[in-house]
Amino acid sequence: MVAKTITLHATSRELKGKKVKRLRHRAVLPAVVYGHGVEDGVISVDLKEFNHVFAQAGTSALVDLAIDDRKPIKVLIHEPQAHYLKADPIHVDFYAVKMTEKIETAIPIHFVGTSAAVEDMEGNFVANKDELNIKCFPGDLIPAVEVDISVLATFDDTIRIKDIAVPETIEIMDDPEDVVCLVSAPISEEELEAELTEDAAAEEAAVAELGAEPAAEGEESAEGDKPADQDAAA
């Protein structure tokens, strides 16, 4: 199957530093490009077009980045920097790859299927990993890997890295014995209450221990011996 070509248009930009706010006000996203065969440069892309491309490619699929009128270059999108209050990206990096040189990256794990331990035994699905670290040539990249959780029939079943199937052209970099996901047994109200009581007791003990520590010689205690008027001024 031939991978779909994803193209993103970009333009060189002169505005830098705090001046890039002018771009964002026009729904233009400032960016930088670097990597194999390109000079590090500052560019900008249309925010709407970028969001459309990022929804398809994420950070694990190749994108043809067409800067001005130049020939498109193969890049990977690095996780965009998002606004601290909004979800909109405010900056992004593009890494130009060399097609004949292997790269290390991460691809998302998509869990599919239905677990009998969840559906029939009311267990809790636990995912320890949501991405897979891989190494391959850029042309062999896959956008994601599917993990079928229907094999989790009991609370003793687990899916490990070594159980995940990927094309022969891809090398998995994670520890083969790492647990990807499992199903834990449901917790009863009594067990939950016991855990909460134990946590509360441990917290009280820690607070009591801190309060019992004597102040170092020559130092005031936490409250100190300040006059009342000095405390009021503070």
N, C-alpha and C positions, 0 to 999 in steps of 0.2 A: 504494500500500500504506500503510495507516494504522499509524503507529508504536505499539508496545505501550506502555501506560501503566505506569510503574514507580513504585510508591508506597512511601515510607518514613515510619514514624511516629516522632515525637520528642516530648520533654517539656521544658519549661523547667526549669532547675536553679538551685539556690541555692549548691551547693558549688562552690568555686573554689580555685585554687592547689593546694597540696599535699593538700588534702582530697579532690581528685578520685580519689585512690587508693582511697577507699572505694567509689566507683562501679565501678572496674575489678575490684575483688574480687567484685562482684556481676554480672560480665559485662555491664557497662553502659559504653558508649563516650562520653566527653566530646567535645563538639563546639562549634563556633561557626557562626553564620549571619550573612551580611552581603550587601550588594548593593542592587539596585534595589527600591524599594518596601517595604523592611523596615528595622527598626531593628536595629543590631548587637546580637546577643544570644547568651547562652550556653545551650546545650541539651545533651541527652543522648539517645542512641539505644541500643536493644538491640543488643549486639554480634553475636549470631547473625543477627538480621534484617539488620543492616548488611552483613555479609559476603555474605549471599544477594543483596542488592540490588547491591552493588559488583561481584559476579561477572557480573551482567547488564549494568550500566550503565558500569562503569569510570569514566573521567574525561571521556568524550566523548558521553554520552547524558543527556538530561534526566530528572530525577527529580522526582516530586511529593512535596515534603516537607510532611507534615502535623504541625504543632506543636500539641500539646494538642488543643483542640477547634476550632482556627481552620481557615479555608479553606486547602487545600494551595497551596504556592507552587512555581514551577518553579525548580529549582536544578541546578547542576553540582557534582559531587563533585571537590574538589581532592585531589591525591594524599595519602592518609592517612599520618600519621607512624607508623612502625612501631617496635616495641620493639627496642632495639639488639642483643638476644640472640635474641629470638623473632620470628616472622613476624606475630604478632598486632598489629593497629593499636592505638595508644594515644590518638590524637587525630585529628580530621578537620575540615576546613572545608567549608562549603556556600556556594556563591556564587549568589545570587538573580539571575536574568537578566530583562531586559526584552524581551518577545517581538517588539517592533517596532524593536529596535536590534540591529545586527549585532555579533557577538562574534568574537574571535580565539581559537582553541584548537588543540589537536593531536589527531589521531585516529590510532590504530595502523594500521600496514600489515601485512596478512596475505599472506604469499607462498603461492601455490597453483600446482599443476601440477608438471611434471617437466622438468628441463633435460637435453637430450641431451649437452651439454658435461660435465655431471656424471655422468650414467648411463653413457654410452658412451665418454667420453674421460677419465674419472676425474679431472675437474677439481674445484676447491674453490669452493663457492658462497660469495660474499662479499656481505654486506648492509651497505651504508654508512649506511642510514637504516632506522629501525624505526617512524617515525611521520611524519605529514604535517601541516604547519602550514596551517590553513585559516581563512577568514573567511566568515561567513554569518549569517543570522537563526537564532535558537535553534531555531525550528520546522523548519529545513531540515537540522539536524545528522544525520549518519549515524554509526553506531557504529564503523565501520572501513572501510578501502578494500582491495580485493583486487588483488594484482599477480600476473599469470600469468607465471611464469618459463620457460614452455615455449619462448619466443622466444629464449632463450639457447642457441643451437645450437653456437656456437663460442666460443673464448676472446676473440674480437674483439667479440662482441656485448655491449651494455650496455642497461640500462633507465634512462632519465632521468626527471626529474620531469615533463617535457613529454609523456612517453609514458603517464602515468597518467590514466585517464578518471574524472571525477567528474561529478555532476549539475550542470547549468547554474547552479543556485542557489548553488553553492559556488565560492569563489575560492581558488585555491592560492597561498599566500604565499611558498613556497620558490622559489629560483632555478630556472628551467625547465631549465637545463643541468646541474644537480647530478645526479650519478650515484647512483641508488638501489641498484642491485645489478649484479653481474657474476659471471663464473666465471673464476678464475685457473687457469693450467696447473699440473699437479702438479709438485712439486719432487722432483728425484732425490736419492739419498743423497749423491752427490758434491757437489751444489750445497748441500745442507744442511750437510755437513761444512765446505765452504768458507766458508759464512756464519758458522758457529760459530767457526772459526779466525780469521776477520776480526774478529769481535766481541771475541774474547779478546785479540787483538793490540792492538786499539784501547783496551781497558780497561787493559792493561799499560802502554801508552804514556802514558795519562792519569795513572796512578799514578806512573810514573817522573817525569813532568813536575812533578807536585805535590811529590815528594820532592826535586827539584833546586832548588826555589825557596829562596833564602837568606832567613833571618830578617831582619826589618826592624831597622835600627840601633837599639840600645838595648833590644831585646826579646830574651827568651830563646827558644831553639829549642823545638820541641814537647816534647822530652824535658826540656829545661832543665838546669841545673847544680846540682840539688838534692842535698844529702847523702843517702847511702843510708838513714840512719835517718829522715829526713824523708819520703822516698818510702814507707818501710814504714809510717809513721804514717798517710800518706794512704791 
